[in-house]
């Protein structure tokens, strides 16, 4: 795999699962990282794991405790990243919440909560990061889900949110290609982060 020496990456949902694993890999490859999540203890754990493999050319990770449900927190995250590193090369929209529901059981409050974190936050982050990514001809990676491309029962609002993220990826890829920004999504399914205690559903 190519190295990421000299690159700066912002990774959301970095306190566990796919986000944490991505952070460790990017640290090994030489990227300087801005990591965000809601759980400070878990985010510190991710930073500790990154420090164990940190490339000599990379700076220590920046931790930003933030709730992506909050517009102010999202804006603060981008500002803190650019202030610390002076640039941005990679945005990884990974943060997501999953709740099990059906059309008969989903409340509008639940729907709004899932859509705000899984889609609206990624939309806002992308908007705010694009000017910086144009300067570096950077990359955006959206972590969607197979649930965004196939139908399942019991995951209605989550599946709708991930389908929206697929379209966000496709549309922004077309819009930003001429500016040198690549936009892609990955669509995993069930990802075991700790078989004894937890799991990520993507």
Buried (B, 14 or more C-beta within 10 A) or exposed (E): EEEBEEBBBBBBBBBBBBBBBBBBBBBBBBBBBBBBBBEEEBBBBBBEBBEEEBBEBBEEBBBBBBBBBEEEBBBBBBEBBBEBBEBBBBBBBBBBBBBEBEEEEBEEEBBEBBBBBBBBBBBBBBEBBBEBBEEBEBBBBBBBBBBBEEEEEEBBBBBBBBBBBBEBBBEBBEEBEEEEBBBEBBBBEEBEBEEEEEBBBB
